[in-house]
Amino acid sequence: MILYIHGFASSGLGAKAETVREYFGEEAFAPSLPYVPDLAMDTLIQIAEQADRRREPLYLIGSSLGGFYALYLAERFDCKAVLVNPSTRPWETLAAHTGEGTNYYDGARFEWTPQHVERLRKYRVPALSHPEKILLMLQTGDEVLDYRLALEELKGAQTLLEEGGDHSFRGFEKHLPRIEAFFRSGLSEKHPSFRA
């Protein structure tokens, strides 16, 4: 299973999610998550546990806040993760967004509270146990997050750093073959490919 985890106030029907589904086909799953951190993480853990019970390899792609969640899951389930312009301190960056929020995809309104912000801290990964299982994708033109924080906090991870771009990671689709190669590296003969 390739699990795509969207960012704050986004959706499993967003552009990157659709791109991942189109590329990986039925192996890809991109759920729309609750905005409440504990509910979102509970949903993701249940999905990961289902894959584990089926003895199905799990691979993660997370964007922005989804990258933060993906890192936690990668540590907990010992799997590979691709982090796309990830948030590494969302309790700091999302503190400025408390109050009424709007989902970027469908316009739905929600209430983002200081309690939600504080709950994010419990999912922080203080250090990478297996940096070789993390592919960090950053663009220096990210207008939302300072890419240098991710570089500093995720030392040892495989890193793709591009000049320019933006928070959405412009040109994401052209990197999907590299993401697939990263996931595929080290696969056993039992799981030779993602696409039938």
N, C-alpha and C positions, 0 to 999 in steps of 0.2 A: 504494500500500500504506500502510495505517495500522498502524504497529507499536506495540503496547502493551508496555511493559517494566515488569515487576513489581518490587517492593522486596525487601529482604533477607528470606530465609527464607519467601518467599511463593511464588506459583505462577501460571502462566498460566491456571489455572482459578479464580482468586480472584474476588471480587465485582466489583471495578472492571474486570477483564479481561472478565468476562461482560457487563457493562454496555456496554463499548466494542463488543464483538462484536454484541450485540443492536442497537445503534444504527447502526453502520456496515455491518453485514452482511458479505458476502464480501470486502470491501476490508480488513477488520480481521484482524490476525494477532497472537496473544498467546502466544508460546512459553513453556514452563516452562524456566527457565534453570538451569544448574549453579550451585552456590553459590560455586565457585572463581572469583574475579574474571577471571582471564585466559581461562578456558574460557567464561564467560558472554560476555565481550566478543568472543571469537573467533566464537561463535555469532551474535551480533548483527551483526558485520561481514560475515559470510558472507551473512546475510539481506539486508543493505543492498546488498551487491555484486550479489546476484541481481536486486534491483529495478533497480539501475543498468544492468546488462547488458540487461534487458528495456526499458530506457528508461521505466520506470514511476516516477512521482513517489513519493517516500518522505516520510511524515509520522510524527512520533514523539510518543508520549504516555508519559511516565515518572513513576512514583510513588516517592518516597523515594529509595532507592539506585538505582532505575530512572530517576529524574530525573537523577541524577549521570551514569549511563551514557548517557542520551539527550542530555545536553548535549555530551558528547564526540563522539557520533555526528553530532549536528547540525553541529558544527564541521568534522568530518572529511568529511562528505558534503554540506555546504552545503545543509541542508534545515531545514524548520520543526520546532519541538519545543514541546510543552506539558509543563511541569514542575509536577507536583502535589506540594506540600509536599516539595520535593526536598532530599536531603542534599547539602550542598556541601563538607563535610569528613568523608567517611565513615571515613577513616583515624583520625579522632579519636573520632567517635561510636560506631563499631563496635569500637573497641579494648576496650571494657568487656564485650564479648560473646564473648571468646575462650573456648574450651573446647567442650563438647558443646552443639550447638544442635538445635532442633526446628523442622521446617517447620510453619508456622502452618496450612497447608491440609491436609496429609495425615499429619502427625505423624512423618514420616521424620526420623531422627537424622543429624546430620553433625558433623564436627569443624571448627570455625572457629579458625584459628591466627593467631599474630602475623604470620606470613609472608603470609597472605591479606590481613590488614589493610594491611600495608605495600605490597602490590602495587597497591592502589587509588590510591596517589599518582600513578602513571604516567598515569592517565586524567584528571587534573585539567586543567581549562581555565582558565588564569590570567586571561584577559579575553575578553569576547564580541567576536567579529569582526563579527557581524551581529545586534545586540540586537533589531532589528525582527523577526527570525525566531523569537524566543523569547516564549512566553506563560507567565508565571509565575503559578501559582495557589497562594495561601497562606491558611491559616486561623490566626488568632492563638491558638486553643486547642490547637494541636498540642502534645501532651504528650511527644513524643519528640524533636523538633528545634526549636530556637529559630528561628522564622520570620524574625527580624531579620537573621540571618546571610545568608539567601538574598536578602533585600532589599538588603543591603549589597554582596554579592558579584556580584549579577546586575543591577546598575544599568543602566538603559536598556531593559531588557526590558519588554514590555507586562505589566502587573501587575494581577491581580485579588486583592485582599486582603479577606478576610471576617473579621468579629469572631466569636469563639467557634469552634465546630467541634472537630475533633480531627485526629490524624495521618492517619486514613483519608480525610480530607476529606469530611465529612458533606455530603450533598446533591450529590455529584459529578455524578449523572445529570442534574440540571437545567441543568448548564453545557455539556452536549454540543452543543446548537445553537450556542453561542458558540465552542466548539472547532472545530466544522465551519466556521463562518464565517471563523475565523482561518485555517484551512487553505485554504479556498476563495479567500480574497482574493489577487488577483494571478494566479489560474489562467488559463491560455490557453483559447481556445475548444476546443482539442483535448481538454482534460480539464475539461469544464464541471461535473461533479458526481462524487460518490463512489458514489452508489447508482443502480443501473440501474432 
